[in-house]
Amino acid sequence: MKNRLFSRTLIALCIATFVACEKQQPLAPEPDTILGNPSVAGIPLALGNKWVYAETLLDPKGAILNTETVTNEIIREFADGTQHWFVLRTTRGQTSSEIYVANINGAQYYRNQVDSLSLLYLIFPPSSSNSFNMERPVPGLLGIPDTVVHVPCTISPTSSIVRVPIGRFFAFQYTSPQVDVSFKSGFTMTIGMMELYLSDQGLVSLVGYSNFQGNQYVSSIQELTDVTIR
């Protein structure tokens, strides 16, 4: 009787130990899929496409000044002659603005709603060149006429892996330096350095830089939190 009771106790103890060991085994992490094509990048244009970003503004010491949601969405499309254009609406809080965008021969161009001047925004990998001039409009002020500034931009020859809140993406890094624009009146305007990371699903991250007392610092960060591609 004692032997039978000891055997039952031993079996119960073994079962309890086995169950406890099973519970203590760490769970294998879920596979972290890398999104996007490692050889291609671009901003796909179609009615209903939408990109949502978390934007963080920082002071020179790295403290957070403000956070908000920025949404880019294709809301309309139209033809102008032989060229097909899309209306891109950007919304920050209760404020929104619209521009026209088009993908032409492996590059994206944009223009405002009051004139027909098309400006080069980005060229898309793979392309024949890893550098180009981004065309940035400068609105006139203090008697200075509107002008277009050509900002040099380089593209990394290969993609890297960029992590944002929505996941990991293969993305190409675009880098434009700080540019100081001088006008005849003696006024100088500074366009800050920028790093942009582009996948085949669009912009996944954008880092802006500013200067304070001669030192450069990260002043803004945009990271993709949601995307809809039709």
C-alpha positions, 0 to 999 in steps of 0.5 A: 500500500505504501509503495503504491502511494509513493508511486502515485505521489512520484507520478504526480510530482513528475507531472507537476514538474513537467507542467511547471517547466513547460510554463517557464519555457520562453515563447519564440518571438514572432517573425519580424517581416521586413516590408517593401522591395529592397531594390525599388522605391517610390510614392504610389499614386492612386485615389484613396492612398493614405499615409499617416505619420507621428511627427515629433518636434524637438528642442536643441537639447532633445526635449520634446516640444510637440507631437501631432499626427500628420496625414497625407491622402490622395483625394482627387485626380484629374487630367491636364492635357496629356498629364494625369495629376493627383490631389494630395491633401496634408492634414495637421490637426485642424489645418489642411493644405493641398498640392498636385502631384504626378509620377513622370518617368521615374520621378515625382513632380508637384505644383500648387493650385494657382500655377502650372509650374511643375517642380521636381520632388524626388527621383525613384530608385533604381535610377541612372543617377544617385544625385539630383537637385530637389526643387524647393519653392521659396515664397516672396517676402519683404519685397523679394519675389518668389523663387525656386531653390535647387537643393542638392540631394543624394540617394544611397546606392542600396536600401537599408532597413528602417524601423518605424511604428508600423514595422520594418521597411527596406528603404533608400536614404535621401540626404540634402544638406543645409542650404543658405539662400541669399537675396540681393536685399541682403536677406538670407534664408536657411533651408535645413538639412533633411534625411528622408527614407523612401520605400516602395510604399512611400515615405516611411521616415523623415528627419529634419535638422536645424542649427542653434548657436552653431550646432546642428541638431535633430529638430523634427522626426516623422515616422509612418504609423499607418498606410493604405495603398490601393 
